[in-house]
Amino acid sequence: MIRKATTIIVLTLLALDASAQVSNLQGMEDVNKVKDLTLDSLDKVRQARVKPGSSRRGNNPVLFLVGNSTMRNGTLGNGNNGQWGWGYYAEEFFDKDKITVENQALGGTSSRTFYRLLWPDIRKALKPGDWVIISIGHNDNGPYDTGRARASIPGIDKDTVLHVTVQEINKRDTTYREEDVYSYGGYLRRFINETRAAGAFPVLMSLTPRNAWEDGKVVRKIHSEWCEKVAEEEQVPYIDLNDISATKLEAFGPDKMNYHFFGDKIHTSKFGAVLNARSAAEGIAACEHPWISFLKSCLVNVELPTVKVKREDGKPVVFLTGDSTVKNNDKDKDGMWGWGAVAEDIFDPAKITVANCAKAGRSCRTYLNEGRWDEVYNSLRPGDYVLIQFGHNDVGAIDSVKERAGITGTADTCHVYHLKSNGKYEVVYSFGWYLRKFINDAREKGATPILVSLTPRNIWRDGHIERRNDTYGRWYREVVEQTGVPFVDVHNITADKYDKMGEKKVAAFFNHDHTHSSLKGAKANAQSVRTGLKQIKSPLAKYLK
């Protein structure tokens, strides 16, 4: 069935001037209520992205990604607005010695505009054995013939065609061009058929989920049904990315889901982009389509990273997280030690297993960014405990030098920073935000988080060791009030001991500088943890010696 919709030009004489008004043919409503990124000039786009096929290594295949801003946000796609598309992280899940990943997606495109403007260059670059992942449709709405004129006809009908005259307003003048508009499924079939004609392999993926809930579930757009139906008819692999990611987000709940998006309800933060990239890889790994085996063989890092800890029946694990005051060199008896290295002084190994996951030099921010928290999070089981002790490295330069500090305080705030070390962008949160994330993550897994204040430094004033109760101490207590997390105040427990000893005796409890503990100091801090657990009557206290 072919429907003709010829643009109507209405001439109106006003003060001897004539102006043309073009009818606005409206397609599917934009249910996202989000103003997507405007499509930049093609010249700018082509300069910002790699030339299709240019990443090819020898005779190895290329995996081309076709999508919109949820796959590549903005022209540069570098997160300078705090939003990332999942295509930015997709290459982390593929063996670059077997296949290269090219994120050819662009924000603001629909299946229709991508096919018309960007697909021709990709099609020319396709070689036998290449792969194309097609996950597009968020923008297949709005007017057919004005504005960005990107709407496709809803559904997957093969025969429906809408002929339109598109109005294009340029800086100099207004022009018109003729275009046949097809259904959403019609454009998917064109991608599939032209990929196959080049000897390459198409894979259809449903859209990424939006931050929208209905009856306790994340809303699924109808495009998933359309995409699956086309894949079935064309006998190509189908990955329900929407459902895989939405299921994870539902398990998180609305609060945690919120920071997987940035700025609106559809565009993802780094958290959301990484989640969707992993979901895409997991979907490929689980796909049973007969000819996707090669792509599956190229996958890496699909298994969740975990802590290597030996679990024994009936024994929980207590995970220690923190910096060098928890884990240091811990070898030379005259060297620097973290108290986690002598945790056997306080915990009974017959009752509980200690996993010291701290790392010297880390702040909350870098501990999270390096994936160390993810390893702990993925390893947690109901009944486990997590001691969270940060602070020594959480104040300082945010976007220069060591780039490890968070925003001071505990406000629910963040800011996009341009890092001087590598020119990349990062959304940095407050010290309290990171602590709350760790606490809530642990609870989500059925573990018990315990916040531990930082160890005191060997700095003295008027006969008393320094106490940072007006900064970190205040921030810890604000987080305790906000979350109800159990709190062990090692900072003041140890400081009370040191005040009684005096400055000369306490010197032996430090090594190298005023922050890092000697073996003697590490043992003293471990005993402070023991004292604190008993003071707050923590369930963890029953596992003490």
TITORFI-724833 format. One line per 5 residues: number of its first residue (from 1); their letters; for each residue x, z, y of C-alpha. Coordinates in pm, 1 decimal, always signed. Layout:
<nodes>
NUM) A) X Z Y | ...;
</nodes>
This chain:
<nodes>
1) MIRKA) +0.0 +0.0 +0.0 | +145.1 -103.7 +334.4 | +18.6 +58.5 +651.3 | +89.4 -118.3 +979.7 | +128.1 +105.4 +1283.3;
6) TTIIV) +221.5 -109.6 +1578.1 | +330.5 +76.5 +1889.4 | +75.5 +60.5 +2168.9 | +210.4 -4.8 +2517.6 | -16.9 +122.4 +2793.6;
11) LTLLA) +57.3 -11.8 +3142.3 | -40.8 +206.2 +3432.5 | -8.4 +89.5 +3792.8 | +83.7 +369.1 +4027.6 | +214.8 +311.2 +4381.8;
16) LDASA) +292.3 -47.4 +4283.9 | +515.6 +78.0 +3992.6 | +447.8 +11.5 +3624.7 | +547.8 +255.5 +3349.6 | +519.3 +226.0 +2973.2;
21) QVSNL) +384.9 +509.3 +2759.8 | +448.0 +492.7 +2388.6 | +211.9 +654.2 +2141.0 | +369.0 +939.8 +1945.5 | +298.8 +894.5 +1574.8;
26) QGMED) +329.9 +1240.1 +1423.6 | +456.8 +1298.9 +1071.7 | +475.9 +1621.6 +873.9 | +466.2 +1934.3 +1091.9 | +796.2 +2112.0 +1145.6;
31) VNKVK) +711.7 +2424.7 +950.0 | +1056.7 +2570.9 +1016.8 | +980.0 +2627.1 +1385.8 | +1350.7 +2568.3 +1440.8 | +1506.0 +2325.4 +1685.0;
36) DLTLD) +1772.7 +2162.4 +1473.9 | +2101.4 +2031.7 +1604.4 | +2072.7 +1705.7 +1791.3 | +2239.2 +1412.4 +1621.7 | +2557.2 +1336.5 +1817.2;
41) SLDKV) +2679.3 +988.3 +1888.7 | +2800.7 +813.5 +1577.1 | +3142.4 +761.5 +1736.3 | +3183.4 +1136.6 +1781.0 | +3055.3 +1200.2 +1430.0;
46) RQARV) +3301.8 +960.0 +1272.9 | +3591.7 +1112.8 +1461.6 | +3498.9 +1464.9 +1353.6 | +3450.6 +1393.1 +984.2 | +3686.8 +1242.4 +731.7;
51) KPGSS) +3636.9 +873.1 +671.1 | +3428.4 +835.8 +353.9 | +3655.8 +805.2 +52.1 | +3975.6 +891.1 +241.5 | +4028.5 +1214.4 +47.0;
56) RRGNN) +4064.7 +1027.5 -282.2 | +4374.6 +1123.0 -483.3 | +4503.1 +836.1 -688.7 | +4233.4 +729.2 -931.0 | +4051.3 +1061.3 -919.7;
61) PVLFL) +3682.4 +1054.0 -824.6 | +3532.9 +1183.3 -501.5 | +3228.3 +1407.1 -476.3 | +3029.9 +1305.9 -167.1 | +2785.2 +1556.6 -16.4;
66) VGNST) +2476.5 +1414.4 +154.6 | +2272.4 +1657.4 +360.9 | +2190.6 +1810.5 +697.7 | +2291.4 +2119.1 +899.7 | +2239.3 +2354.8 +604.9;
71) MRNGT) +2522.9 +2163.7 +438.1 | +2730.3 +2083.3 +748.3 | +2638.9 +2263.1 +1067.6 | +2706.5 +2073.3 +1388.7 | +2938.1 +1780.1 +1435.8;
76) LGNGN) +3257.9 +1973.7 +1365.4 | +3104.8 +2196.2 +1098.4 | +3357.9 +2471.0 +1171.6 | +3130.4 +2765.8 +1245.9 | +3204.0 +2778.7 +1618.0;
81) NGQWG) +2840.4 +2879.7 +1671.6 | +2840.3 +3140.1 +1393.7 | +2659.2 +2903.8 +1157.2 | +2812.1 +2737.4 +851.5 | +2671.3 +2486.7 +607.1;
86) WGYYA) +2740.4 +2540.5 +237.8 | +2937.8 +2216.8 +213.2 | +3217.5 +2390.5 +405.4 | +3280.2 +2614.8 +103.4 | +3185.2 +2374.7 -175.6;
91) EEFFD) +3543.8 +2264.6 -241.0 | +3633.4 +2621.5 -342.2 | +3435.7 +2565.1 -663.5 | +3598.8 +2238.6 -770.3 | +3943.3 +2164.6 -913.3;
96) KDKIT) +4111.5 +1952.1 -646.8 | +4342.3 +1804.2 -910.5 | +4039.0 +1651.1 -1081.0 | +3803.0 +1568.3 -795.1 | +3797.0 +1593.0 -416.1;
101) VENQA) +3493.8 +1709.4 -221.5 | +3388.3 +1531.8 +97.0 | +3123.9 +1699.2 +307.2 | +2962.1 +1395.2 +469.4 | +2649.3 +1587.7 +575.3;
106) LGGTS) +2544.3 +1610.0 +939.9 | +2315.2 +1844.6 +1128.5 | +1992.4 +1702.3 +1259.8 | +1958.0 +1424.5 +1004.1 | +1664.4 +1358.9 +775.5;
111) SRTFY) +1665.6 +1152.4 +458.8 | +1552.2 +863.5 +677.7 | +1811.8 +890.5 +957.1 | +2097.0 +969.9 +718.6 | +2010.9 +665.6 +510.2;
116) RLLWP) +1997.5 +439.8 +814.1 | +2296.3 +569.2 +1010.7 | +2548.5 +736.6 +780.0 | +2482.7 +623.5 +425.6 | +2615.8 +266.6 +470.1;
121) DIRKA) +2974.4 +390.0 +520.7 | +2952.0 +617.1 +215.5 | +2802.2 +339.8 +5.5 | +3097.3 +114.9 +92.1 | +3342.8 +388.9 -10.4;
126) LKPGD) +3180.4 +456.1 -349.7 | +3379.9 +365.5 -658.1 | +3288.1 +380.0 -1028.2 | +3310.5 +739.8 -1148.1 | +3238.4 +899.5 -809.0;
131) WVIIS) +2960.9 +1153.8 -761.4 | +2700.5 +1200.2 -489.1 | +2505.2 +1523.4 -436.7 | +2191.3 +1464.0 -231.3 | +2028.2 +1773.0 -79.5;
136) IGHND) +1834.6 +1673.6 +229.2 | +1485.1 +1709.5 +372.5 | +1469.8 +2001.4 +617.0 | +1428.0 +1752.3 +903.5 | +1187.4 +1505.3 +742.4;
141) NGPYD) +916.0 +1593.4 +992.1 | +810.6 +1532.5 +1350.7 | +737.7 +1197.3 +1517.1 | +792.2 +864.3 +1343.5 | +858.6 +655.1 +1652.5;
146) TGRAR) +976.5 +871.2 +1945.9 | +1225.2 +1148.0 +2010.3 | +1465.8 +1158.1 +1720.1 | +1216.4 +952.9 +1516.3 | +1334.0 +1100.3 +1189.1;
151) ASIPG) +1016.5 +1177.4 +993.7 | +967.9 +1033.4 +646.9 | +623.4 +993.4 +492.8 | +534.8 +1312.5 +301.1 | +547.1 +1283.5 -77.2;
156) IDKDT) +719.2 +1048.0 -317.2 | +491.0 +744.9 -326.9 | +687.9 +431.2 -409.4 | +470.4 +178.0 -229.3 | +371.4 +339.1 +99.1;
161) VLHVT) +550.0 +189.1 +398.8 | +483.7 +264.3 +763.7 | +602.6 -1.3 +1008.9 | +685.5 +143.0 +1349.9 | +839.4 +34.1 +1675.8;
166) VQEIN) +1080.5 +310.9 +1768.6 | +1134.2 +401.2 +2130.3 | +1496.3 +492.3 +2207.0 | +1574.5 +637.3 +2548.4 | +1938.3 +586.3 +2644.9;
171) KRDTT) +2125.5 +688.7 +2957.7 | +2080.0 +342.1 +3107.6 | +1747.1 +223.0 +2979.1 | +1477.8 +243.3 +2713.8 | +1493.2 +11.8 +2414.9;
176) YREED) +1270.2 -54.9 +2117.1 | +1351.6 -143.9 +1758.0 | +1144.2 -221.9 +1450.9 | +1174.5 -0.9 +1142.2 | +1001.4 +41.4 +808.5;
181) VYSYG) +952.0 +408.4 +721.1 | +931.3 +513.4 +355.3 | +826.8 +828.9 +177.5 | +1066.7 +1118.9 +122.1 | +1085.3 +1018.3 -243.1;
186) GYLRR) +1139.3 +657.9 -138.7 | +1458.7 +748.9 +44.1 | +1580.4 +962.5 -248.0 | +1532.7 +663.4 -478.0 | +1735.2 +445.5 -242.9;
191) FINET) +2023.8 +692.6 -250.4 | +2000.7 +708.2 -630.2 | +1975.8 +335.2 -693.2 | +2255.3 +239.8 -455.6 | +2481.5 +510.0 -597.8;
196) RAAGA) +2420.4 +378.9 -948.5 | +2478.6 +21.4 -835.5 | +2830.0 +127.1 -729.5 | +2898.4 +278.3 -1072.6 | +2879.2 +633.1 -933.8;
201) FPVLM) +2663.3 +926.7 -1042.6 | +2381.8 +1073.7 -826.9 | +2270.3 +1437.7 -844.1 | +1957.2 +1562.3 -668.5 | +1948.2 +1917.5 -531.0;
206) SLTPR) +1655.7 +2093.4 -371.4 | +1690.2 +2234.4 -20.6 | +1844.9 +2564.7 +75.2 | +1591.2 +2846.6 +122.4 | +1475.7 +2962.5 +463.2;
211) NAWED) +1449.6 +3322.7 +579.6 | +1075.1 +3324.2 +529.1 | +870.0 +3553.1 +306.1 | +520.3 +3535.2 +162.5 | +371.0 +3792.1 -77.6;
216) GKVVR) +712.4 +3945.6 -140.9 | +873.5 +3613.0 -229.6 | +1099.3 +3376.1 -39.3 | +895.7 +3069.7 +56.5 | +976.6 +2750.9 -137.8;
221) KIHSE) +920.0 +2424.5 +47.8 | +724.2 +2150.1 -126.5 | +1028.4 +1924.4 -106.5 | +1163.3 +2099.1 -417.7 | +867.3 +1971.6 -620.3;
226) WCEKV) +910.0 +1622.4 -480.8 | +1283.9 +1623.0 -549.2 | +1238.0 +1744.5 -907.3 | +971.4 +1481.9 -974.5 | +1193.9 +1198.4 -847.3;
231) AEEEQ) +1485.5 +1326.8 -1055.8 | +1262.0 +1329.3 -1363.4 | +1135.9 +977.2 -1298.8 | +1482.6 +840.6 -1228.6 | +1642.4 +1043.9 -1509.0;
236) VPYID) +1914.6 +1195.3 -1292.8 | +2042.7 +1555.5 -1287.7 | +1837.5 +1796.7 -1080.1 | +1966.8 +2131.1 -949.4 | +1707.4 +2365.9 -802.4;
241) LNDIS) +1938.4 +2509.3 -537.5 | +1638.3 +2645.6 -350.0 | +1524.1 +2861.0 -639.8 | +1872.7 +2978.6 -744.1 | +1957.2 +3102.6 -394.9;
246) ATKLE) +1606.0 +3229.6 -319.6 | +1609.0 +3441.6 -636.3 | +1931.2 +3607.7 -520.3 | +1794.3 +3667.5 -172.4 | +1475.6 +3818.2 -313.8;
251) AFGPD) +1687.6 +4066.3 -508.1 | +1867.1 +4159.6 -184.3 | +1548.2 +4218.7 +10.3 | +1466.6 +4120.8 +370.9 | +1724.4 +4345.0 +542.5;
256) KMNYH) +2024.5 +4210.6 +354.9 | +1882.4 +3860.2 +359.0 | +1878.1 +3865.6 +740.1 | +2255.4 +3853.7 +783.6 | +2279.5 +3558.1 +545.8;
261) FFGDK) +2133.1 +3363.1 +837.5 | +2259.9 +3341.7 +1192.9 | +2071.1 +3261.4 +1509.5 | +1748.5 +3155.1 +1340.2 | +1561.9 +3147.1 +1009.4;
266) IHTSK) +1715.1 +2835.0 +854.8 | +2083.8 +2807.2 +945.4 | +2319.7 +3021.4 +741.5 | +2599.7 +3256.8 +837.2 | +2917.4 +3253.1 +631.6;
271) FGAVL) +2746.2 +3492.5 +389.6 | +2458.4 +3250.7 +335.6 | +2678.3 +2942.5 +318.7 | +2903.0 +3095.7 +51.7 | +2597.1 +3211.4 -142.5;
276) NARSA) +2450.0 +2858.2 -138.8 | +2782.0 +2698.6 -234.8 | +2810.7 +2932.5 -532.3 | +2447.5 +2866.4 -625.8 | +2516.7 +2492.6 -622.4;
281) AEGIA) +2816.3 +2542.1 -852.9 | +2617.6 +2771.8 -1083.1 | +2337.3 +2517.3 -1093.9 | +2577.9 +2243.4 -1200.0 | +2731.1 +2471.2 -1464.3;
286) ACEHP) +2387.6 +2544.3 -1610.0 | +2257.5 +2186.2 -1591.0 | +2185.5 +2031.4 -1932.6 | +2163.2 +1670.0 -1824.4 | +2367.0 +1467.0 -2076.9;
291) WISFL) +2602.0 +1289.3 -1837.1 | +2693.7 +1570.8 -1599.8 | +2961.3 +1707.6 -1833.8 | +3253.5 +1565.2 -1633.5 | +3137.5 +1729.2 -1311.7;
296) KSCLV) +3096.9 +2055.8 -1500.8 | +3454.2 +2024.8 -1626.8 | +3575.2 +2013.1 -1264.8 | +3423.6 +2350.6 -1173.9 | +3640.5 +2652.4 -1093.7;
301) NVELP) +3572.8 +3007.0 -971.2 | +3214.1 +3002.1 -1094.9 | +3242.7 +3337.3 -1268.1 | +3198.8 +3625.4 -1025.5 | +3526.5 +3804.0 -939.8;
306) TVKVK) +3538.3 +4159.0 -1074.3 | +3770.1 +4458.0 -1095.4 | +3968.9 +4479.8 -1417.0 | +3864.7 +4820.3 -1538.2 | +3834.8 +4947.3 -1892.8;
311) REDGK) +3488.4 +5086.0 -1943.9 | +3410.6 +5345.3 -2208.0 | +3067.4 +5438.0 -2335.2 | +2916.3 +5732.8 -2155.1 | +3176.6 +5734.4 -1878.7;
316) PVVFL) +3098.9 +5615.6 -1528.5 | +3361.6 +5462.7 -1301.7 | +3455.7 +5592.9 -959.9 | +3584.1 +5308.1 -742.4 | +3819.2 +5398.8 -457.4;
321) TGDST) +3820.5 +5165.2 -157.5 | +4034.9 +5193.9 +151.0 | +4380.1 +5130.6 +295.2 | +4740.1 +5247.4 +240.0 | +4640.0 +5613.9 +262.8;
326) VKNND) +4447.7 +5556.9 -62.0 | +4682.6 +5308.1 -229.2 | +5043.4 +5243.4 -125.8 | +5366.3 +5164.0 -313.8 | +5298.5 +5469.8 -529.0;
331) KDKDG) +5624.2 +5437.6 -727.9 | +5924.1 +5608.8 -573.3 | +5882.2 +5986.0 -566.2 | +6045.8 +5981.7 -223.3 | +5843.7 +5683.2 -100.7;
336) MWGWG) +5498.2 +5635.3 +48.0 | +5190.4 +5727.5 -153.9 | +4816.8 +5696.4 -133.4 | +4603.0 +5978.5 -265.4 | +4427.9 +5744.1 -509.3;
341) AVAED) +4752.0 +5722.6 -708.3 | +4724.1 +6093.1 -787.1 | +4347.3 +6096.2 -836.3 | +4408.4 +6224.5 -1190.0 | +4496.8 +6554.8 -1022.2;
346) IFDPA) +4129.3 +6603.0 -939.4 | +3920.3 +6380.3 -1170.3 | +3887.9 +6449.7 -1542.6 | +3981.4 +6127.5 -1727.9 | +3782.7 +6242.7 -2027.7;
351) KITVA) +3465.2 +6231.0 -1818.1 | +3518.1 +5952.3 -1565.1 | +3736.7 +5644.0 -1512.1 | +3914.9 +5598.2 -1180.7 | +3958.3 +5243.6 -1041.0;
356) NCAKA) +4180.5 +5247.8 -732.9 | +4082.4 +4927.9 -549.8 | +4228.9 +5017.9 -211.1 | +4489.8 +4796.0 -45.8 | +4750.3 +4876.6 +216.9;
361) GRSCR) +4693.5 +4733.4 +563.3 | +4324.6 +4662.4 +515.6 | +4038.0 +4734.8 +747.6 | +3670.0 +4716.8 +658.4 | +3668.9 +4362.8 +792.8;
366) TYLNE) +3971.8 +4230.7 +602.7 | +3875.6 +4416.8 +286.0 | +3548.6 +4224.7 +295.1 | +3692.9 +3889.9 +409.0 | +3955.8 +3884.8 +134.2;
371) GRWDE) +3691.5 +3927.4 -134.2 | +3808.9 +4274.1 -236.5 | +3470.6 +4429.8 -171.4 | +3302.2 +4152.3 -368.1 | +3514.3 +4243.4 -670.4;
376) VYNSL) +3397.1 +4603.8 -645.9 | +3035.4 +4504.3 -579.6 | +3026.5 +4268.6 -877.8 | +3171.3 +4541.8 -1102.9 | +2930.2 +4819.6 -1010.7;
381) RPGDY) +2685.3 +4953.5 -1265.6 | +2412.4 +5215.3 -1235.6 | +2568.2 +5561.3 -1245.0 | +2900.7 +5456.4 -1090.1 | +3044.3 +5603.3 -769.6;
386) VLIQF) +3219.7 +5438.5 -473.5 | +3438.0 +5628.0 -228.0 | +3461.1 +5436.3 +101.2 | +3750.4 +5540.7 +327.3 | +3853.9 +5315.7 +617.6;
391) GHNDV) +3959.4 +5361.3 +978.0 | +4336.7 +5346.1 +1024.6 | +4334.5 +4967.2 +1068.8 | +3989.9 +4915.7 +1219.3 | +4081.9 +4936.4 +1587.4;
396) GAIDS) +4307.5 +4693.6 +1772.7 | +4322.7 +4321.4 +1829.8 | +4022.0 +4134.8 +1693.1 | +4126.6 +3771.3 +1739.5 | +4506.0 +3800.3 +1761.9;
401) VKERA) +4806.3 +3973.8 +1604.4 | +4684.7 +4104.9 +1265.3 | +4322.2 +4006.4 +1330.8 | +4178.1 +4291.6 +1131.7 | +3987.3 +4511.5 +1375.9;
406) GITGT) +3611.8 +4527.0 +1397.3 | +3400.7 +4589.2 +1704.6 | +3427.7 +4958.1 +1789.3 | +3128.5 +5181.6 +1726.9 | +2832.7 +5157.4 +1492.5;
411) ADTCH) +2588.0 +4930.3 +1673.9 | +2420.1 +4652.4 +1479.3 | +2617.1 +4390.3 +1668.6 | +2846.6 +4094.8 +1612.1 | +3034.2 +3823.7 +1800.9;
416) VYHLK) +3189.8 +3487.4 +1718.5 | +3568.2 +3496.9 +1768.5 | +3815.4 +3207.1 +1774.1 | +4115.7 +3329.5 +1576.6 | +4456.0 +3255.4 +1722.5;
421) SNGKY) +4638.6 +3253.6 +1388.7 | +4464.1 +2954.3 +1235.1 | +4218.1 +2824.5 +1494.4 | +3921.7 +2912.8 +1274.4 | +3604.5 +3091.7 +1380.7;
426) EVVYS) +3476.1 +3420.1 +1245.0 | +3172.0 +3635.1 +1309.4 | +3305.7 +3989.2 +1350.2 | +3078.9 +4292.4 +1317.7 | +3105.7 +4656.2 +1421.8;
431) FGWYL) +3291.7 +4923.7 +1225.6 | +2960.4 +5089.4 +1144.3 | +2805.8 +4758.8 +1033.7 | +3074.4 +4707.6 +769.4 | +3035.7 +5063.6 +643.7;
436) RKFIN) +2658.4 +5025.2 +620.7 | +2699.8 +4701.3 +426.6 | +2927.6 +4870.2 +171.6 | +2689.2 +5163.8 +141.9 | +2378.2 +4951.1 +98.4;
441) DAREK) +2550.4 +4714.7 -145.0 | +2652.6 +5006.2 -365.9 | +2300.3 +5145.6 -366.4 | +2160.0 +4803.4 -447.1 | +2363.0 +4807.6 -770.0;
446) GATPI) +2248.0 +5158.0 -864.5 | +2580.4 +5321.3 -774.6 | +2632.9 +5622.1 -547.8 | +2835.1 +5554.5 -230.7 | +3025.9 +5839.9 -67.7;
451) LVSLT) +3174.0 +5799.1 +279.6 | +3517.6 +5957.7 +323.5 | +3674.6 +6010.2 +666.6 | +4027.3 +5886.6 +734.7 | +4331.0 +6105.7 +672.1;
456) PRNIW) +4482.7 +6278.1 +978.6 | +4801.1 +6147.8 +1140.9 | +5114.1 +6358.0 +1201.1 | +5064.4 +6369.9 +1576.1 | +5054.1 +6711.5 +1741.9;
461) RDGHI) +4925.9 +6840.2 +2073.9 | +4936.5 +7202.6 +2190.3 | +5019.8 +7324.6 +1840.4 | +4735.3 +7139.8 +1670.9 | +4737.5 +6820.1 +1469.0;
466) ERRND) +4551.0 +6527.6 +1620.9 | +4182.2 +6495.2 +1539.4 | +3983.8 +6181.3 +1610.9 | +3640.4 +6336.7 +1608.6 | +3543.0 +6170.7 +1935.3;
471) TYGRW) +3590.7 +5821.3 +1786.9 | +3598.6 +5778.1 +1411.0 | +3449.4 +6120.7 +1350.2 | +3154.4 +6036.0 +1570.8 | +3113.2 +5691.1 +1414.0;
476) YREVV) +3118.3 +5833.8 +1060.4 | +2848.8 +6082.6 +1148.4 | +2636.8 +5816.7 +1312.2 | +2654.5 +5612.4 +990.8 | +2568.5 +5924.0 +789.2;
481) EQTGV) +2265.1 +5980.9 +1010.3 | +2162.8 +5614.1 +984.1 | +2199.0 +5586.6 +607.1 | +2184.6 +5939.2 +462.9 | +2506.4 +5868.9 +273.1;
486) PFVDV) +2699.1 +6169.5 +132.3 | +3001.5 +6244.0 +352.7 | +3335.5 +6400.9 +262.2 | +3523.1 +6490.7 +581.2 | +3879.6 +6465.5 +454.3;
491) HNITA) +4002.1 +6423.4 +812.4 | +3906.1 +6774.9 +917.8 | +3954.6 +6942.7 +577.9 | +4317.6 +6828.9 +565.2 | +4369.4 +6889.8 +937.1;
496) DKYDK) +4253.7 +7250.3 +893.9 | +4521.4 +7298.2 +625.7 | +4791.4 +7142.5 +841.4 | +4702.2 +7350.0 +1146.2 | +4760.7 +7664.9 +940.7;
501) MGEKK) +5096.8 +7534.6 +809.5 | +5237.8 +7428.6 +1142.7 | +5414.5 +7114.5 +1257.5 | +5751.5 +7176.8 +1088.0 | +5611.9 +7230.1 +737.2;
506) VAAFF) +5366.5 +6942.9 +765.9 | +5650.0 +6694.0 +830.3 | +5714.9 +6691.4 +454.1 | +5363.9 +6558.4 +391.7 | +5440.7 +6226.7 +565.2;
511) NHDHT) +5688.5 +5949.0 +502.2 | +5823.7 +5668.2 +721.6 | +5585.3 +5728.1 +1013.9 | +5300.1 +5947.3 +1136.5 | +5032.9 +5783.0 +917.3;
516) HSSLK) +5163.8 +5722.3 +565.4 | +5174.8 +6006.3 +317.7 | +5458.7 +6125.5 +102.3 | +5378.3 +6218.3 -256.0 | +5322.3 +6571.9 -134.4;
521) GAKAN) +5083.6 +6450.5 +135.2 | +4893.4 +6230.3 -108.3 | +4836.6 +6529.3 -335.6 | +4714.4 +6733.4 -38.0 | +4462.0 +6461.1 +57.3;
526) AQSVR) +4340.8 +6435.4 -302.5 | +4275.3 +6809.2 -300.6 | +4081.4 +6766.2 +24.1 | +3860.0 +6510.1 -151.7 | +3805.6 +6765.8 -426.4;
531) TGLKQ) +3716.0 +7036.2 -174.1 | +3480.4 +6804.9 +13.4 | +3292.6 +6695.1 -298.2 | +3230.1 +7056.4 -388.3 | +3125.9 +7147.5 -34.3;
536) IKSPL) +2852.4 +6883.3 -25.8 | +2754.4 +6959.1 -386.2 | +2798.4 +6596.9 -485.4 | +2696.5 +6492.3 -838.4 | +3047.9 +6348.3 -859.7;
541) AKYLK) +3181.7 +6706.0 -851.4 | +3086.0 +6755.1 -1217.0 | +3358.3 +6505.1 -1308.1 | +3631.2 +6708.7 -1137.9 | +3891.6 +6897.0 -1335.8;
</nodes>
